[in-house]
Amino acid sequence: MQHYDVIIVGGGPCGLAAGIEAAKSGLSHLILEMGSLTESIRQYPRRMRFFSTAENIEIGGLPFPISGVKAGRDEALQYYRKAAAYYKLNTKLFQEVWDVQKQDDLFTVTTTTGDLYQARKVIMATGYFTRPRWLNIPGETLPQVSHYYDEPFKYSFTNVVIIGASNSAVEAALELYRHDVNVTVVHRGDDFRSTVKYWLVPDVKNRVREGKIKTVFDSVVTQIDEKSVTVNNLKTGDETQIPADFVFVLTGYIPDADLLRRCSIDLDPVTQVPVFNQETFETNVPGLYVCGTVLAGIYTEKVFIENGREHAQAIIDHIMGREVHKVAELIQRI
């Protein structure tokens, strides 16, 4: 069995930032990632652009040069891959971690394939994008239903229903409309979410006023069939059918709470926020840390690359016994 100073679970930007800080401090490290490098970004819509400017999602002090201000998906994939190569990060990809158990002063990390790794310290940087919020309604597992939006060309000249009204839903609706898709947005609220990127708001609202994007607010989808969805109005109780060749359930994502519990991390039963020290990010299990969005519980909009990347330096400082780097924007908002 191989032994390391630090094992990092998760190969997204925050996990890579932790690996970089470990490497810079001379710690032997291993990054275990359940998919490809930065798997979550790979699953983003192909034409997506980040909310943060490029310099605010840099890691390891490496510049992120782009022709514009905000990076796109492909640019980010290239950047983080090159950052991992530059720092010669030790990664094992397509290795899904099942649990982390501590005995005496040593952690054993077990993967779903039965591989075992050991380390003095473990950092959980698993993010949240692999766990969509399921509606648990009939038809949600049909082949034409997805919790991830990819790109518009497949859906031209079809009827698409989008469930949700956050950034991902609005961006998908606008892109689909501009590729000759008949789009309907269904949301339980009375308007689009207040967290929608400010530059998207006038665009989507103008398209709604023009009738080019249809909206069904104050409503929930109760059933998905092969060619339609059933919608219930929360105010009137009226039930209607909306034609739907494809359905995107874009209602958000949450961290893998089951994994954290298997690792003996205590979670708030309502918010699923793990117990951790807000300066060092050490959990209730000594030597086991949380890094990035995984520590936000259901409040995934509170932590992102821009502030989550800073957790890495604080964690490695604590492991090394140094003065802990103060993270500028912490979890006080949760």
ZAMI-370522 format. One record per residue: x, y, z of N, C-alpha, C in turn. Coordinates in pm, whole numbers, plus 50000, padded with zeros to 5 digits. Layout:
# ZAMI-370522
<node <X Y Z> <X Y Z> <X Y Z>>
...
# end
This chain:
# ZAMI-370522
<node <50085 49882 50000> <50000 50000 50000> <50089 50124 50000>>
<node <50054 50222 49913> <50134 50342 49902> <50097 50442 50012>>
<node <50198 50513 50063> <50178 50610 50170> <50215 50749 50120>>
<node <50135 50848 50161> <50159 50986 50121> <50146 51078 50242>>
<node <50204 51195 50230> <50181 51296 50333> <50036 51345 50327>>
<node <49987 51368 50205> <49852 51422 50186> <49785 51351 50069>>
<node <49660 51309 50090> <49575 51265 49980> <49464 51367 49962>>
<node <49441 51406 49839> <49336 51503 49805> <49230 51429 49725>>
<node <49108 51434 49773> <48997 51367 49705> <48924 51472 49621>>
<node <48942 51462 49490> <48879 51558 49400> <48984 51631 49318>>
<node <48970 51626 49185> <49067 51688 49095> <49011 51807 49020>>
<node <48924 51885 49087> <48877 52010 49030> <48976 52122 49062>>
<node <48942 52246 49028> <49035 52357 49053> <49079 52370 49199>>
<node <48988 52350 49294> <49026 52363 49435> <49113 52246 49480>>
<node <49084 52126 49430> <49169 52011 49460> <49307 52028 49400>>
<node <49314 52080 49277> <49444 52105 49215> <49520 52213 49292>>
<node <49449 52316 49338> <49514 52421 49418> <49575 52361 49545>>
<node <49505 52266 49607> <49558 52200 49726> <49680 52117 49691>>
<node <49677 52048 49578> <49791 51970 49534> <49912 52058 49507>>
<node <49888 52174 49448> <49997 52268 49420> <50061 52317 49549>>
<node <49977 52354 49648> <50030 52402 49775> <50108 52292 49846>>
<node <50059 52168 49837> <50131 52056 49897> <50267 52037 49829>>
<node <50267 52042 49696> <50392 52023 49622> <50492 52134 49654>>
<node <50444 52257 49663> <50532 52370 49693> <50591 52359 49833>>
<node <50522 52289 49922> <50569 52273 50060> <50649 52145 50078>>
<node <50676 52073 49969> <50757 51954 49976> <50686 51832 50032>>
<node <50552 51833 50030> <50475 51719 50081> <50448 51621 49967>>
<node <50466 51493 49995> <50424 51393 49896> <50272 51392 49893>>
<node <50214 51385 49774> <50069 51400 49763> <50015 51308 49653>>
<node <49886 51284 49663> <49813 51210 49560> <49675 51273 49547>>
<node <49636 51302 49422> <49501 51353 49394> <49421 51240 49331>>
<node <49312 51202 49396> <49222 51099 49344> <49098 51167 49287>>
<node <49068 51142 49162> <48955 51205 49094> <48867 51098 49033>>
<node <48736 51107 49055> <48644 51004 49008> <48627 51002 48856>>
<node <48661 51111 48790> <48650 51118 48645> <48780 51166 48584>>
<node <48767 51248 48479> <48884 51308 48418> <48929 51428 48501>>
<node <49046 51482 48469> <49092 51602 48539> <48990 51713 48519>>
<node <48957 51783 48628> <48853 51886 48628> <48726 51836 48559>>
<node <48681 51719 48604> <48564 51653 48544> <48441 51743 48544>>
<node <48421 51819 48650> <48302 51905 48656> <48303 52007 48544>>
<node <48418 52071 48521> <48425 52170 48413> <48405 52102 48278>>
<node <48456 51983 48263> <48435 51910 48138> <48288 51888 48109>>
<node <48206 51877 48214> <48063 51855 48197> <47984 51985 48182>>
<node <48051 52100 48193> <47981 52227 48174> <47930 52238 48029>>
<node <47831 52323 48004> <47791 52350 47865> <47910 52391 47781>>
<node <47916 52343 47660> <48037 52360 47579> <48069 52504 47547>>
<node <47969 52591 47547> <47993 52732 47513> <47984 52823 47636>>
<node <47988 52762 47754> <47973 52839 47877> <48095 52928 47904>>
<node <48068 53048 47962> <48175 53136 48008> <48159 53156 48158>>
<node <48271 53166 48228> <48270 53179 48373> <48216 53315 48415>>
<node <48156 53317 48534> <48112 53443 48593> <48233 53526 48634>>
<node <48334 53461 48696> <48454 53531 48744> <48546 53563 48628>>
<node <48621 53672 48641> <48722 53704 48542> <48838 53605 48553>>
<node <48916 53593 48448> <49018 53489 48440> <49118 53495 48555>>
<node <49161 53616 48593> <49261 53625 48700> <49207 53577 48834>>
<node <49077 53576 48850> <49016 53533 48977> <48994 53383 48986>>
<node <49027 53311 48880> <49018 53164 48889> <49154 53101 48861>>
<node <49259 53181 48867> <49395 53129 48855> <49431 53047 48979>>
<node <49520 52952 48963> <49571 52874 49077> <49723 52866 49067>>
<node <49786 52849 49183> <49931 52828 49186> <50014 52945 49139>>
<node <49954 53065 49133> <50029 53181 49087> <50057 53183 48938>>
<node <49993 53093 48862> <50014 53086 48717> <49917 53178 48646>>
<node <49964 53268 48561> <49873 53358 48488> <49779 53279 48397>>
<node <49659 53334 48378> <49559 53271 48292> <49531 53369 48178>>
<node <49615 53369 48075> <49598 53467 47967> <49490 53424 47868>>
<node <49396 53513 47843> <49293 53489 47742> <49271 53618 47665>>
<node <49209 53610 47550> <49189 53729 47468> <49081 53820 47525>>
<node <48985 53763 47596> <48879 53843 47655> <48899 53862 47804>>
<node <48789 53877 47875> <48794 53900 48020> <48756 53774 48096>>
<node <48654 53703 48050> <48605 53585 48118> <48635 53460 48035>>
<node <48689 53361 48101> <48729 53239 48030> <48607 53153 47996>>
<node <48621 53078 47888> <48520 52979 47853> <48560 52841 47903>>
<node <48471 52746 47884> <48494 52609 47930> <48624 52551 47874>>
<node <48644 52560 47743> <48761 52498 47681> <48890 52564 47730>>
<node <48888 52696 47744> <49007 52766 47793> <49042 52721 47935>>
<node <48939 52704 48018> <48964 52660 48155> <49019 52518 48160>>
<node <48965 52429 48077> <49015 52292 48073> <49164 52290 48035>>
<node <49199 52372 47937> <49340 52379 47897> <49426 52436 48009>>
<node <49379 52542 48073> <49457 52608 48177> <49484 52515 48294>>
<node <49381 52450 48346> <49400 52366 48464> <49483 52241 48431>>
<node <49469 52191 48309> <49554 52078 48269> <49701 52119 48267>>
<node <49729 52237 48211> <49867 52284 48206> <49920 52316 48346>>
<node <49834 52366 48435> <49877 52393 48573> <49917 52263 48642>>
<node <49836 52158 48621> <49869 52028 48682> <50001 51974 48626>>
<node <50023 51993 48497> <50147 51945 48435> <50266 52028 48483>>
<node <50249 52158 48494> <50359 52245 48535> <50410 52209 48674>>
<node <50319 52181 48764> <50358 52147 48901> <50380 51997 48921>>
<node <50369 51921 48811> <50391 51775 48816> <50306 51711 48926>>
<node <50179 51746 48927> <50090 51693 49029> <50071 51543 49010>>
<node <50067 51471 49119> <50050 51326 49117> <49902 51295 49121>>
<node <49847 51253 49010> <49703 51229 49000> <49675 51085 48960>>
<node <49566 51032 49012> <49509 50906 48964> <49365 50936 48928>>
<node <49336 50927 48798> <49204 50964 48747> <49115 50842 48737>>
<node <48985 50868 48730> <48883 50763 48724> <48898 50668 48843>>
<node <48922 50728 48959> <48934 50655 49086> <48835 50718 49184>>
<node <48716 50662 49193> <48614 50717 49281> <48637 50669 49425>>
<node <48643 50763 49516> <48667 50730 49656> <48536 50688 49722>>
<node <48542 50576 49795> <48425 50527 49867> <48421 50578 50011>>
<node <48534 50571 50081> <48536 50626 50216> <48679 50655 50260>>
<node <48689 50724 50372> <48817 50758 50435> <48804 50723 50582>>
<node <48894 50638 50631> <48888 50596 50770> <49022 50620 50837>>
<node <49017 50664 50962> <49139 50695 51037> <49163 50591 51145>>
<node <49286 50545 51153> <49327 50456 51261> <49460 50508 51314>>
<node <49460 50539 51442> <49575 50605 51504> <49601 50736 51429>>
<node <49719 50754 51371> <49750 50879 51302> <49756 50862 51150>>
<node <49692 50757 51099> <49702 50728 50957> <49562 50708 50898>>
<node <49541 50771 50783> <49415 50756 50711> <49430 50650 50602>>
<node <49325 50569 50586> <49316 50477 50473> <49202 50522 50383>>
<node <49234 50546 50257> <49136 50590 50158> <49105 50471 50069>>
<node <48977 50435 50060> <48933 50320 49982> <48853 50367 49862>>
<node <48882 50315 49744> <48808 50351 49624> <48700 50246 49596>>
<node <48612 50278 49505> <48502 50187 49472> <48553 50061 49402>>
<node <48675 50064 49353> <48733 49945 49290> <48814 49863 49390>>
<node <48816 49907 49516> <48885 49831 49620> <49030 49868 49639>>
<node <49081 49968 49565> <49220 50012 49584> <49231 50088 49716>>
<node <49344 50074 49781> <49367 50138 49911> <49489 50228 49903>>
<node <49478 50346 49967> <49588 50440 49976> <49593 50492 50119>>
<node <49711 50528 50165> <49724 50578 50302> <49796 50712 50303>>
<node <49758 50795 50401> <49819 50927 50415> <49805 50977 50558>>
<node <49893 51070 50592> <49885 51132 50725> <49768 51231 50731>>
<node <49740 51297 50619> <49633 51396 50613> <49551 51372 50487>>
<node <49423 51409 50493> <49335 51396 50376> <49256 51525 50359>>
<node <49244 51569 50235> <49167 51689 50202> <49053 51649 50110>>
<node <48929 51676 50152> <48812 51647 50070> <48780 51770 49985>>
<node <48799 51758 49853> <48772 51868 49761> <48683 51817 49649>>
<node <48573 51753 49687> <48489 51680 49592> <48384 51766 49523>>
<node <48373 51895 49559> <48278 51981 49490> <48134 51937 49509>>
<node <48054 51958 49404> <47911 51924 49415> <47847 51885 49282>>
<node <47919 51900 49171> <47854 51892 49040> <47814 51751 48999>>
<node <47860 51651 49073> <47824 51514 49037> <47692 51469 49097>>
<node <47632 51553 49183> <47509 51513 49252> <47396 51612 49222>>
<node <47319 51591 49115> <47208 51682 49086> <47097 51670 49190>>
<node <47022 51777 49203> <46903 51776 49291> <46790 51708 49213>>
<node <46755 51589 49255> <46650 51514 49187> <46512 51565 49230>>
<node <46419 51567 49135> <46281 51604 49167> <46204 51486 49223>>
<node <46251 51365 49190> <46185 51242 49234> <46040 51237 49187>>
<node <46024 51260 49056> <45892 51253 48994> <45893 51144 48887>>
<node <45776 51091 48851> <45770 50989 48746> <45828 51043 48614>>
<node <45908 50962 48549> <45963 50999 48419> <46097 51069 48423>>
<node <46150 51097 48544> <46275 51174 48553> <46394 51096 48499>>
<node <46383 50966 48490> <46494 50885 48439> <46478 50847 48292>>
<node <46378 50902 48224> <46361 50874 48082> <46483 50924 48003>>
<node <46513 50863 47889> <46636 50897 47815> <46640 51040 47763>>
<node <46525 51103 47743> <46526 51240 47691> <46538 51346 47802>>
<node <46557 51299 47926> <46567 51390 48041> <46712 51394 48087>>
<node <46763 51514 48115> <46901 51527 48162> <46909 51636 48269>>
<node <47000 51614 48365> <47028 51717 48467> <47146 51803 48426>>
<node <47197 51782 48306> <47312 51858 48256> <47281 51906 48114>>
<node <47299 52036 48091> <47283 52090 47956> <47419 52089 47887>>
<node <47421 52047 47760> <47549 52037 47690> <47567 52145 47584>>
<node <47490 52137 47475> <47504 52233 47365> <47374 52233 47286>>
<node <47351 52334 47201> <47218 52354 47145> <47185 52275 47018>>
<node <47286 52234 46942> <47260 52191 46805> <47171 52067 46796>>
<node <47182 51980 46893> <47101 51857 46892> <46953 51887 46899>>
<node <46914 52001 46954> <46775 52026 46991> <46703 52123 46897>>
<node <46770 52168 46791> <46706 52259 46697> <46576 52201 46642>>
<node <46473 52286 46633> <46341 52251 46579> <46270 52145 46662>>
<node <46297 52142 46793> <46225 52054 46885> <46166 52137 46998>>
<node <46082 52072 47079> <46025 52134 47199> <46109 52094 47320>>
<node <46160 52193 47391> <46243 52167 47509> <46181 52238 47629>>
<node <46166 52165 47738> <46124 52222 47866> <46243 52226 47959>>
<node <46268 52342 48019> <46373 52359 48118> <46307 52378 48254>>
<node <46343 52295 48350> <46291 52308 48486> <46398 52378 48569>>
<node <46363 52495 48623> <46458 52575 48698> <46470 52714 48639>>
<node <46523 52808 48718> <46531 52947 48671> <46656 53017 48724>>
<node <46764 52938 48739> <46891 52996 48785> <46979 53024 48664>>
<node <47107 53052 48690> <47200 53084 48581> <47201 52978 48472>>
<node <47216 52851 48512> <47227 52746 48412> <47102 52737 48327>>
<node <46986 52754 48390> <46860 52747 48316> <46846 52864 48219>>
<node <46880 52982 48265> <46868 53101 48180> <46966 53094 48062>>
<node <47090 53056 48089> <47187 53046 47980> <47144 52941 47877>>
<node <47094 52828 47926> <47047 52724 47834> <46929 52773 47752>>
<node <46834 52841 47816> <46716 52890 47746> <46753 52987 47635>>
<node <46844 53079 47665> <46884 53178 47565> <46957 53113 47448>>
<node <47046 53021 47479> <47122 52956 47372> <47032 52869 47285>>
<node <46942 52796 47349> <46850 52711 47273> <46758 52794 47184>>
<node <46702 52902 47238> <46614 52988 47158> <46686 53038 47033>>
<node <46814 53071 47049> <46891 53125 46936> <46934 53016 46838>>
<node <46898 52892 46867> <46926 52783 46774> <46795 52713 46734>>
<node <46689 52793 46721> <46561 52747 46667> <46497 52636 46749>>
<node <46503 52653 46881> <46439 52559 46972> <46318 52627 47035>>
<node <46209 52555 47046> <46090 52605 47114> <46106 52579 47265>>
<node <46140 52683 47339> <46181 52667 47480> <46072 52714 47574>>
<node <46047 52632 47678> <45958 52671 47787> <46032 52651 47919>>
<node <46033 52755 48004> <46096 52747 48135> <45987 52733 48241>>
<node <46000 52630 48325> <45905 52607 48435> <45978 52628 48567>>
<node <45916 52709 48655> <45982 52739 48783> <45877 52758 48891>>
<node <45910 52711 49012> <45815 52722 49123> <45803 52865 49175>>
<node <45900 52948 49149> <45895 53089 49191> <45816 53174 49094>>
<node <45804 53304 49128> <45726 53393 49043> <45811 53470 48942>>
<node <45941 53441 48939> <46031 53508 48846> <46160 53428 48840>>
<node <46253 53472 48754> <46384 53411 48751> <46455 53436 48883>>
<node <46551 53350 48918> <46622 53362 49045> <46698 53495 49051>>
<node <46707 53553 49170> <46775 53681 49189> <46926 53669 49168>>
<node <46979 53546 49169> <47123 53524 49153> <47166 53511 49007>>
<node <47073 53526 48913> <47108 53515 48771> <47207 53626 48735>>
<node <47309 53593 48655> <47411 53690 48615> <47344 53816 48560>>
<node <47392 53930 48609> <47322 54055 48582> <47311 54087 48433>>
<node <47409 54044 48352> <47403 54076 48210> <47306 53986 48134>>
<node <47262 53877 48198> <47166 53788 48133> <47021 53832 48156>>
<node <46999 53907 48265> <46862 53940 48305> <46787 54018 48197>>
<node <46839 54131 48146> <46762 54202 48043> <46743 54120 47916>>
<node <46842 54039 47881> <46831 53956 47761> <46716 53858 47774>>
<node <46713 53782 47882> <46609 53680 47895> <46472 53743 47914>>
<node <46464 53852 47989> <46332 53913 48011> <46276 53976 47884>>
<node <46363 54031 47802> <46317 54084 47673> <46269 53972 47582>>
<node <46338 53857 47585> <46294 53745 47502> <46160 53690 47550>>
<node <46138 53695 47682> <46009 53650 47735> <45898 53746 47692>>
<node <45924 53877 47701> <45824 53976 47660> <45788 53960 47512>>
<node <45887 53924 47432> <45863 53905 47288> <45795 53772 47258>>
<node <45783 53686 47359> <45721 53556 47338> <45813 53453 47277>>
<node <45943 53485 47270> <46038 53392 47207> <46084 53284 47305>>
<node <46077 53313 47433> <46098 53212 47537> <45973 53213 47624>>
<node <45911 53098 47641> <45789 53089 47722> <45827 53060 47867>>
<node <45751 53115 47959> <45773 53086 48101> <45644 53042 48167>>
<node <45656 52947 48259> <45544 52900 48340> <45591 52909 48484>>
<node <45561 53022 48549> <45606 53045 48686> <45501 52998 48786>>
<node <45540 52998 48913> <45452 52951 49022> <45401 52810 48994>>
<node <45485 52729 48935> <45440 52596 48891> <45551 52493 48910>>
<node <45510 52367 48922> <45606 52256 48933> <45567 52148 48833>>
<node <45668 52079 48782> <45646 51962 48697> <45621 51842 48786>>
<node <45510 51773 48763> <45475 51658 48847> <45498 51525 48777>>
<node <45512 51529 48645> <45535 51404 48571> <45595 51436 48435>>
<node <45686 51348 48389> <45746 51361 48256> <45709 51237 48175>>
<node <45653 51260 48058> <45620 51151 47967> <45708 51161 47843>>
<node <45690 51072 47748> <45779 51067 47633> <45770 51192 47546>>
<node <45655 51256 47541> <45638 51372 47454> <45582 51495 47524>>
<node <45573 51491 47657> <45516 51606 47728> <45555 51602 47875>>
<node <45530 51714 47941> <45543 51720 48087> <45410 51768 48145>>
<node <45379 51720 48265> <45259 51764 48336> <45301 51869 48439>>
<node <45231 51984 48434> <45267 52098 48519> <45149 52133 48608>>
<node <45178 52156 48736> <45076 52195 48833> <45103 52337 48881>>
<node <45001 52424 48868> <45013 52561 48916> <44994 52564 49067>>
<node <45094 52616 49139> <45091 52613 49285> <44988 52707 49343>>
<node <44944 52807 49267> <44847 52904 49318> <44703 52862 49287>>
<node <44681 52811 49166> <44543 52778 49126> <44512 52629 49137>>
<node <44618 52546 49137> <44597 52402 49136> <44568 52346 48998>>
<node <44566 52432 48896> <44538 52386 48760> <44651 52298 48709>>
<node <44616 52197 48630> <44713 52104 48573> <44711 52116 48422>>
<node <44828 52129 48360> <44836 52142 48215> <44946 52052 48160>>
<node <44939 52027 48030> <45041 51947 47961> <45120 52040 47870>>
<node <45251 52027 47870> <45337 52106 47782> <45414 52010 47693>>
<node <45411 52031 47561> <45488 51944 47471> <45637 51948 47505>>
<node <45702 51833 47504> <45843 51828 47540> <45910 51707 47474>>
<node <45994 51736 47374> <46076 51630 47316> <46196 51600 47405>>
<node <46245 51705 47473> <46357 51693 47565> <46329 51777 47689>>
<node <46384 51731 47802> <46365 51802 47929> <46499 51817 47997>>
<node <46530 51941 48040> <46649 51965 48121> <46605 52002 48263>>
<node <46645 51920 48358> <46614 51947 48499> <46735 52021 48557>>
<node <46731 52154 48551> <46845 52236 48592> <46812 52303 48725>>
<node <46795 52219 48826> <46754 52267 48958> <46870 52270 49057>>
<node <46991 52256 49007> <47108 52269 49093> <47168 52135 49134>>
<node <47274 52144 49213> <47353 52028 49253> <47393 52044 49399>>
<node <47426 51934 49463> <47465 51938 49605> <47585 51845 49628>>
<node <47666 51876 49730> <47778 51786 49761> <47729 51646 49799>>
<node <47821 51551 49789> <47790 51412 49822> <47794 51393 49974>>
<node <47681 51420 50038> <47674 51411 50184> <47697 51269 50233>>
<node <47654 51170 50157> <47672 51031 50198> <47821 50997 50209>>
<node <47900 51045 50113> <48044 51022 50119> <48104 51086 50243>>
<node <48066 51210 50270> <48121 51278 50388> <48085 51204 50516>>
<node <47963 51154 50523> <47924 51079 50644> <48003 50949 50656>>
<node <48027 50883 50543> <48107 50759 50548> <48249 50788 50595>>
<node <48293 50911 50576> <48427 50951 50621> <48424 51001 50765>>
<node <48309 50986 50833> <48291 51023 50975> <48288 51174 50997>>
<node <48260 51251 50892> <48245 51397 50906> <48102 51427 50950>>
<node <48088 51505 51054> <47956 51545 51102> <47898 51653 51012>>
<node <47768 51642 50981> <47700 51739 50896> <47580 51796 50968>>
<node <47548 51922 50940> <47423 51979 50987> <47309 51904 50919>>
<node <47211 51854 50995> <47106 51771 50933> <47018 51846 50834>>
<node <47011 51977 50845> <46925 52055 50754> <47005 52110 50637>>
<node <47117 52178 50666> <47194 52246 50561> <47300 52157 50497>>
<node <47333 52045 50562> <47439 51954 50518> <47576 52021 50514>>
<node <47590 52133 50584> <47721 52196 50599> <47803 52113 50697>>
<node <47925 52070 50658> <48005 51989 50750> <48059 52071 50866>>
<node <48089 52002 50974> <48155 52067 51088> <48302 52087 51051>>
<node <48349 52212 51056> <48489 52240 51026> <48531 52371 51091>>
<node <48660 52383 51112> <48718 52506 51167> <48725 52609 51056>>
<node <48669 52727 51077> <48658 52824 50969> <48790 52894 50937>>
<node <48894 52869 51013> <49025 52924 50980> <49115 52819 50915>>
<node <49108 52695 50966> <49198 52590 50916> <49130 52491 50823>>
<node <48996 52487 50823> <48916 52397 50741> <48929 52251 50783>>
<node <48980 52227 50903> <48986 52092 50959> <48849 52055 51012>>
<node <48804 51934 50982> <48672 51888 51025> <48678 51837 51169>>
<node <48567 51776 51211> <48563 51714 51344> <48657 51595 51354>>
<node <48705 51545 51239> <48805 51437 51237> <48942 51503 51224>>
<node <49026 51501 51327> <49157 51565 51318> <49239 51513 51200>>
<node <49293 51607 51121> <49372 51568 51005> <49293 51551 50877>>
<node <49160 51562 50886> <49073 51550 50768> <49011 51688 50741>>
<node <49033 51741 50621> <48995 51878 50587> <48891 51881 50475>>
<node <48819 51992 50467> <48730 52018 50353> <48779 52142 50281>>
<node <48768 52140 50147> <48825 52247 50064> <48732 52274 49947>>
<node <48697 52399 49926> <48613 52435 49813> <48465 52419 49841>>
<node <48388 52402 49737> <48242 52405 49747> <48184 52295 49833>>
<node <48256 52185 49852> <48204 52074 49932> <48168 52119 50073>>
<node <48230 52226 50122> <48202 52268 50259> <48079 52357 50270>>
<node <48013 52387 50158> <47900 52479 50160> <47766 52412 50182>>
<node <47762 52279 50184> <47633 52211 50200> <47539 52246 50086>>
<node <47415 52277 50120> <47316 52310 50017> <47335 52450 49961>>
<node <47421 52531 50024> <47441 52669 49980> <47555 52677 49878>>
<node <47544 52604 49771> <47654 52594 49676> <47687 52726 49608>>
<node <47595 52821 49609> <47622 52950 49546> <47715 53037 49630>>
<node <47747 52994 49753> <47829 53075 49842> <47979 53053 49823>>
<node <48017 52938 49770> <48159 52906 49753> <48181 52863 49608>>
<node <48285 52916 49548> <48313 52886 49409> <48464 52893 49391>>
<node <48513 52881 49270> <48658 52876 49250> <48725 53000 49308>>
<node <48664 53115 49286> <48725 53242 49323> <48762 53250 49471>>
<node <48675 53200 49558> <48711 53201 49701> <48752 53062 49750>>
<node <48704 52956 49685> <48739 52821 49729> <48885 52787 49709>>
<node <48948 52846 49608> <49089 52816 49582> <49178 52861 49699>>
<node <49133 52962 49775> <49213 53012 49887> <49217 52914 50004>>
<node <49122 52823 50012> <49120 52728 50122> <49247 52643 50122>>
<node <49299 52616 50003> <49414 52526 49990> <49534 52576 50069>>
<node <49565 52703 50055> <49683 52755 50125> <49666 52749 50275>>
<node <49545 52782 50323> <49520 52777 50467> <49536 52635 50520>>
<node <49486 52538 50446> <49494 52398 50489> <49639 52351 50496>>
<node <49715 52378 50390> <49855 52334 50389> <49936 52409 50495>>
<node <49906 52535 50518> <49972 52608 50627> <49949 52536 50759>>
<node <49826 52495 50783> <49794 52427 50909> <49865 52293 50918>>
<node <49869 52219 50808> <49938 52090 50807> <50087 52109 50836>>
<node <50145 52216 50782> <50288 52242 50797> <50323 52309 50930>>
<node <50220 52347 51007> <50246 52413 51134> <50286 52559 51121>>
<node <50252 52620 51006> <50284 52761 50983> <50168 52849 51026>>
<node <50193 52979 51025> <50082 53073 51045> <49983 53054 50930>>
<node <49857 53042 50965> <49757 53006 50865> <49716 53128 50782>>
<node <49724 53111 50651> <49678 53215 50558> <49531 53246 50585>>
<node <49499 53372 50597> <49362 53413 50625> <49285 53423 50493>>
<node <49182 53345 50482> <49100 53347 50361> <49014 53473 50362>>
<node <49018 53546 50251> <48953 53676 50245> <48801 53667 50262>>
<node <48743 53571 50193> <48597 53558 50199> <48564 53417 50244>>
<node <48517 53405 50365> <48495 53273 50421> <48346 53242 50421>>
<node <48307 53156 50512> <48173 53102 50511> <48081 53177 50607>>
<node <48118 53298 50647> <48029 53372 50737> <47891 53391 50676>>
<node <47884 53392 50541> <47755 53415 50475> <47665 53294 50486>>
<node <47717 53180 50522> <47632 53060 50534> <47561 53061 50668>>
# end
